[in-house]
C-alpha cells in the first residue's frame, strides 16, 4: 500500500513538472516556391481567363497576394543570386545569365552566405529540388552552399523529358553527382519535394522549390523529348511549334506546376504541418512575349519595363497571415532571406541589401520608405515611391513614370519633373558606385 502511494505521488509530481515547464517553441517550416518566366498575368488570381490555377488561387485567397512584388533581375540567374544571398546580385558577381556555353567557370562563390546556410546553423534540415542556375561546376553545387539535399538541374533549362541542357549536356543531379532519372521535370520536382516533407515532418525544415515551368523548351507531359546529347548539332531535333499548339502547351505547363504546388500544400495538411509552415510563391522574372502574359504591364523578360520584373507573388501561413489580403507594398526578391531568418529568430545576416517584411506579413505594418534599383546590361531603373526612372542605356535620355497613375508606363513625364529626374539619376550613379566599392 505504501509502495502504491509512493508511485501515485511520483506521478503527481511528474504532472506538476510537465505543466509548469515552459512549452517548447515550435520552429516554423519554410517553403519558397519559384516559377520560371511566369508572367504577371499568367495566373487566374491575377486576371488570366485562359489558364486555370486553382491551387495558387487558393493560396492567394487564404493569404496575401502582392501587386507590387519585383524580381531583382529581369532574367533568371541574377534574381536567384539575390534570393539566396539577400544582396543586390551585382555585389556577388551574378548580374547576368550564367550560361552553359560561356560561363562554366563562373558561379556564386561559396564564400557568400546563403539562406540555406543560415537555416542549417539554426538546426534546420534543408532541401532544394529544381533549378539552380548560379554555377555549373560541382564546387558551386547547392550541397556546397547550405542545402543538405538537392535533386535537379544546374543550367538555365533542360528538356523536360530527357533532361539535356541547352548546350547538349546531361544535367540532372542528385546532390553533386549526375544521375539519370525518368520523368517530366515538373512532376519530378513535385515528387521529390513531397518526399522531403514526408521524411522530415518531425523536424523543422527549409524547402526551396525552384520550378522549371513555364520556361522553354515548351513541352507538356506527353510531348516527345526534343534534345539528346549533342543535340545542337542535329537540326532534325529542333522543333517549331505552331502558335495555337504552343499556347495550349504553355497552358498545360503552368497548370501542371499549379497541380504540383497543390500536392505540396495537401501534404502539409495531411501531415498536420499546415499551421506551422510559411509558404511563399513568386516568379524569377516576367513572362516572355511569345507565350506569356504580363497583364497590364509594358515589356517582357530581359528588359526593365515593369513587365520584365514585376511578378506575381503570394504569402501563406494559416493563423499568422490573415486571409483575403491584397498588398501593394514594393518588395524585392532579396527581401525574402532576411524575412525568413527573422521568422525563426536566427541571427540576421550582416551586410545585405534586403529587409525583413515579417511585420508586414503578420501585423500589416507598412515597410519603411526606401529607394530600389535595377540594372541589367546597360539598362538601369530606380523606384522612389510611385516614381520610376528608366535609363534604357548610358546615352539615352532618362524617362520618368508615375506608376500609381500609369502602371503601363505610357506617359513619360521627365520633362515636367526635371529636378526629380536629376535627383534620381544621381542616386542611380551613387548606387552603382556603392555596389562597385561594396559599400552598404
C-alpha positions in Angstrom: 0.0 0.0 0.0 2.8 2.4 0.9 4.5 1.5 -2.4 1.3 2.2 -4.3 1.0 5.6 -2.6 4.6 6.4 -3.4 4.1 5.7 -7.2 1.0 7.9 -7.2 2.9 10.7 -5.6 5.7 10.4 -8.2 3.1 10.5 -11.0 1.5 13.6 -9.3 4.9 15.4 -9.2 5.6 14.5 -12.8 2.3 16.1 -13.9 3.1 19.2 -12.0 6.6 19.3 -13.5 5.3 18.9 -17.1 2.6 21.6 -16.6 5.0 24.1 -15.0 7.8 23.6 -17.6 7.9 26.2 -20.3 6.5 24.9 -23.6 8.9 24.3 -26.4 8.6 26.9 -29.1 7.9 25.1 -32.4 10.1 26.5 -35.1 8.1 27.1 -38.3 8.9 25.2 -41.5 9.7 27.4 -44.5 8.9 26.7 -48.2 9.9 29.0 -51.0 8.5 28.2 -54.4 9.8 30.0 -57.5 8.3 29.7 -61.0 10.5 30.4 -64.1 9.5 33.0 -66.6 5.9 33.2 -65.3 4.2 36.4 -66.4 2.4 38.8 -64.1 -0.8 38.0 -65.8 -0.4 34.2 -66.2 -2.3 33.1 -63.1 -6.1 33.2 -62.8 -5.9 35.1 -59.5 -4.1 37.8 -61.4 -6.8 38.0 -64.0 -6.0 35.3 -66.5 -9.2 33.8 -68.1 -7.4 31.1 -70.1 -5.1 29.3 -67.7 -6.6 27.6 -64.6 -4.5 27.7 -61.4 -6.9 26.7 -58.5 -4.1 25.8 -56.0 -2.3 29.1 -56.3 -5.6 30.9 -56.3 -6.4 29.2 -53.1 -3.1 30.1 -51.6 -3.7 33.8 -52.6 -7.3 33.6 -51.1 -6.0 32.2 -47.8 -3.1 34.6 -47.5 -1.6 37.7 -49.2 -1.5 38.4 -52.9 1.1 41.0 -53.8 0.6 43.5 -56.6 4.0 45.3 -56.4 6.4 42.5 -55.9 9.5 42.5 -58.1 12.3 40.1 -59.1 15.7 41.6 -58.5 16.6 41.0 -62.2 14.7 40.7 -65.4 16.3 37.3 -66.1 17.0 34.1 -64.2 20.4 34.0 -62.6 20.5 37.5 -61.1 17.2 37.0 -59.2 18.3 33.6 -57.9 21.6 35.0 -56.6 19.7 37.9 -54.9 17.2 35.4 -53.3 20.0 33.2 -52.0 22.1 36.0 -50.5 19.8 38.8 -49.7 22.0 41.2 -51.7 21.8 43.0 -54.9 23.1 40.4 -57.4 25.7 42.8 -58.7 27.5 42.5 -55.4 28.0 38.8 -55.8 29.1 38.9 -59.5 25.9 37.4 -60.9 24.5 40.4 -62.8 23.7 38.4 -65.9 22.7 34.9 -67.1 25.2 32.2 -66.1 25.2 30.4 -69.5 26.2 26.9 -70.2 28.2 28.0 -73.2 30.3 30.8 -71.8 30.3 30.7 -68.1 31.1 27.2 -67.0 33.8 28.5 -64.6 31.5 31.3 -63.2 29.1 30.9 -60.3 28.0 32.1 -56.9 31.1 31.9 -54.7 30.9 29.6 -51.7 32.2 32.5 -49.6 28.8 34.1 -50.0 26.4 33.1 -47.2 23.1 31.7 -48.4 19.8 31.5 -46.6 20.2 27.7 -46.5 23.4 28.1 -44.5 21.7 30.4 -42.0 19.0 27.7 -41.5 21.5 24.9 -41.1 23.1 26.9 -38.4 19.7 27.2 -36.7 19.3 23.4 -36.7 17.0 23.1 -39.8 17.3 20.3 -42.4 17.5 22.0 -45.8 16.4 20.7 -49.2 16.2 22.0 -52.7 14.6 20.4 -55.8 14.7 22.1 -59.2 16.6 24.8 -61.0 19.9 26.2 -59.6 21.4 28.3 -62.4 24.1 30.1 -60.4 27.0 27.9 -61.2 27.8 24.8 -63.3 30.9 23.4 -61.7 30.3 21.0 -58.8 32.1 23.3 -56.4 29.1 25.7 -56.9 26.5 22.9 -56.3 23.7 23.6 -53.8 25.1 20.9 -51.4 28.2 23.1 -51.1 26.0 26.2 -50.4 23.9 25.1 -47.4 21.5 22.5 -48.8 21.5 19.0 -47.2 19.7 17.5 -50.2 19.5 18.5 -53.8 17.9 17.0 -56.9 17.5 19.0 -60.1 19.5 20.7 -62.8 22.1 23.5 -62.7 21.6 25.1 -66.1 19.1 27.6 -67.4 16.8 24.9 -68.7 16.6 21.3 -69.6 14.5 19.2 -71.9 11.5 18.3 -69.6 11.9 14.6 -70.6 15.5 13.8 -71.5 17.0 16.4 -69.0 19.6 17.6 -71.5 20.5 21.3 -71.2 20.6 23.9 -74.0 24.2 23.0 -75.0 23.6 19.3 -75.3 24.9 18.1 -71.9 23.2 15.8 -69.4 22.0 17.9 -66.5 20.1 16.1 -63.8 21.9 15.8 -60.4 21.5 14.0 -57.1 23.5 16.3 -54.8 26.7 16.9 -56.8 26.6 13.7 -58.9 25.0 13.3 -62.3 22.2 10.7 -62.2 19.7 9.8 -64.8 16.0 9.8 -63.8 13.0 9.2 -65.9 10.0 11.6 -65.8 8.6 15.0 -66.6 10.8 17.6 -64.8 7.8 19.4 -63.2 6.4 16.2 -61.8 9.9 15.1 -60.6 10.4 18.4 -58.7 7.0 17.9 -57.1 7.6 14.2 -56.2 11.0 14.9 -54.5 9.6 18.0 -52.7 6.7 16.0 -51.3 9.0 13.1 -50.3 11.3 15.6 -48.5 8.4 16.9 -46.4 7.2 13.4 -45.5 10.7 12.3 -44.4 11.3 15.4 -42.3 7.9 16.0 -40.9 9.2 15.7 -37.3 11.9 18.3 -37.5 12.0 21.9 -38.7 12.8 22.1 -42.4 13.6 24.7 -45.1 12.5 23.6 -48.6 13.3 25.6 -51.8 11.3 24.5 -54.9 12.6 26.4 -58.0 10.4 25.0 -60.8 11.4 24.9 -64.4 7.9 25.7 -65.6 6.9 27.5 -67.6 10.4 28.2 -69.1 11.1 26.7 -72.5 11.5 24.3 -74.1 7.8 24.2 -74.4 6.8 20.6 -73.6 3.8 19.0 -72.0 3.7 15.7 -70.2 3.1 13.8 -73.4 5.4 15.8 -75.6 8.4 13.9 -77.1 11.9 14.7 -75.9 13.5 17.3 -78.2 17.1 17.1 -77.0 19.7 14.3 -76.9 23.4 14.6 -76.0 25.0 17.0 -78.5 21.5 17.9 -79.8 22.6 21.3 -81.1 24.5 19.6 -83.9 21.3 17.8 -85.1 18.9 20.2 -86.8 16.3 17.5 -87.1 15.8 17.7 -83.3 14.9 21.4 -83.4 11.1 21.8 -83.1 8.9 24.6 -84.4 5.5 24.5 -82.8 2.5 26.4 -84.3 1.3 29.3 -82.1 -2.1 27.7 -81.3 -0.4 24.5 -80.2 2.2 26.4 -78.3 -0.4 28.3 -76.4 -2.0 25.0 -75.3 1.3 23.5 -74.2 2.1 26.7 -72.2 -1.3 26.5 -70.5 -0.6 22.9 -69.6 2.9 23.7 -68.3 1.5 26.3 -65.9 -1.4 24.1 -64.8 0.9 21.1 -64.1 3.1 23.3 -61.9 0.0 24.5 -60.1 -1.1 20.9 -59.7 2.2 20.1 -58.1 2.0 23.0 -55.8 -1.4 21.7 -54.8 0.2 18.3 -53.9 2.8 20.1 -51.7 0.0 22.0 -49.9 -2.1 18.9 -49.5 0.9 17.1 -48.0 1.3 19.8 -45.4 -2.4 19.4 -44.4 -2.3 15.6 -44.4 0.7 15.7 -42.0 -0.8 18.4 -39.9 2.0 20.8 -40.7 -0.1 23.4 -42.4 -0.5 25.7 -39.3 3.3 25.7 -38.7 4.5 26.3 -42.3 5.2 29.5 -44.1 4.9 29.3 -47.9 6.0 32.0 -50.3 5.5 31.8 -54.1 6.9 34.1 -56.8 8.4 34.2 -60.3 12.1 34.8 -61.1 11.2 37.5 -63.7 8.4 38.5 -66.1 6.9 36.4 -68.9 8.2 36.2 -72.4 6.4 37.8 -75.4 5.9 34.6 -77.3 3.5 32.9 -74.9 3.4 34.7 -71.5 1.0 37.4 -70.3 2.2 40.3 -68.2 -1.3 41.7 -67.9 -1.4 45.5 -67.9 2.4 45.8 -67.8 4.7 47.0 -70.5 7.6 44.9 -71.6 8.7 41.3 -71.0 11.6 39.2 -69.7 15.1 40.7 -70.1 14.1 44.4 -70.1 13.5 46.8 -67.2 9.9 47.8 -68.1 7.5 46.6 -65.4 6.7 43.5 -67.4 10.4 42.4 -67.0 10.5 42.4 -63.2 7.1 43.0 -61.6 5.9 39.5 -60.9 3.1 37.5 -59.2 3.8 36.6 -55.6 1.9 35.4 -52.6 2.5 34.5 -48.9 0.6 31.9 -46.9 0.8 31.0 -43.2 -2.6 30.0 -41.6 -3.1 31.6 -38.2 -0.2 34.0 -38.7 -1.2 35.7 -42.0 -4.8 36.8 -42.3 -6.6 35.6 -45.4 -8.1 37.6 -48.3 -5.4 40.3 -48.4 -4.1 42.2 -51.4 -1.0 44.2 -50.7 0.6 47.0 -52.8 3.9 47.5 -50.9 7.0 47.4 -53.0 9.1 44.3 -52.3 12.1 42.7 -54.0 13.2 39.0 -54.1 16.3 39.9 -51.9 13.9 40.7 -49.0 13.0 37.0 -48.5 16.3 36.0 -46.9 16.1 38.5 -44.0 12.3 37.8 -43.7 12.6 34.1 -43.2 15.6 34.4 -40.9 13.6 36.9 -38.8 10.7 34.5 -38.6 12.8 31.8 -36.9 14.7 34.2 -34.7 18.1 33.3 -36.2 21.0 35.7 -36.5 20.3 38.3 -39.1 22.9 38.2 -41.9 25.3 41.2 -42.0 25.9 43.4 -45.0 22.8 42.6 -47.0 20.5 44.9 -49.0 17.2 43.2 -48.4 14.9 44.0 -45.4 12.6 41.8 -43.3 8.9 42.1 -44.3 7.8 39.9 -41.3 5.8 42.7 -39.7 4.1 43.5 -42.9 3.1 39.8 -43.3 2.0 39.2 -39.7 0.9 42.7 -38.5 0.1 44.6 -41.7 2.7 47.2 -40.9 3.9 49.4 -43.8 7.5 49.0 -44.9 10.0 51.9 -44.4 10.5 54.2 -47.3 13.4 53.2 -49.4 14.9 53.6 -52.9 15.2 50.5 -55.0 17.4 49.8 -58.1 17.6 47.5 -61.1 20.5 47.1 -63.5 20.9 44.7 -66.4 23.4 45.0 -69.3 23.4 48.8 -69.9 19.9 49.3 -68.7 19.1 50.9 -65.3 16.0 51.7 -63.4 15.0 53.1 -60.0 11.9 53.3 -57.8 11.3 56.1 -55.4 7.8 55.7 -54.0 5.4 55.7 -57.0 8.1 57.2 -59.3 10.1 55.1 -61.6 13.1 56.3 -63.5 14.2 54.4 -66.6 17.6 54.7 -68.3 17.5 52.4 -71.4 21.3 52.8 -71.9 24.1 55.1 -70.8 23.5 57.6 -73.6 19.6 57.6 -73.6 17.6 60.4 -72.1 16.0 59.5 -68.8 12.3 58.6 -68.7 10.1 59.1 -65.7 6.8 57.4 -64.9 4.3 57.6 -62.1 3.3 54.0 -61.6 0.3 54.8 -59.4 -1.5 56.5 -62.3 0.4 54.9 -65.2 1.2 51.2 -64.5 1.6 50.6 -68.2 4.4 53.2 -68.5 2.9 55.0 -71.4 3.3 58.6 -70.3 6.9 59.8 -69.9 6.8 62.9 -67.6 10.5 63.5 -67.3 10.3 67.0 -68.9 7.7 68.0 -66.4 9.9 67.0 -63.4 13.5 67.9 -64.2 14.6 68.2 -60.6 13.3 64.8 -59.6 14.9 63.3 -62.7 18.2 64.9 -61.8 18.0 63.6 -58.2 17.1 60.1 -59.3 19.9 59.9 -61.9 22.4 61.0 -59.3 21.1 58.3 -56.9 21.5 55.6 -59.5 25.1 56.7 -60.1 25.7 56.6 -56.3 24.2 53.2 -56.0 26.4 51.8 -58.8 29.5 53.3 -57.1 28.4 51.8 -53.8 27.9 48.4 -55.4 31.3 48.6 -57.1 33.1 49.5 -53.8 31.0 47.1 -51.8 29.5 49.9 -49.6 26.2 49.2 -47.8 
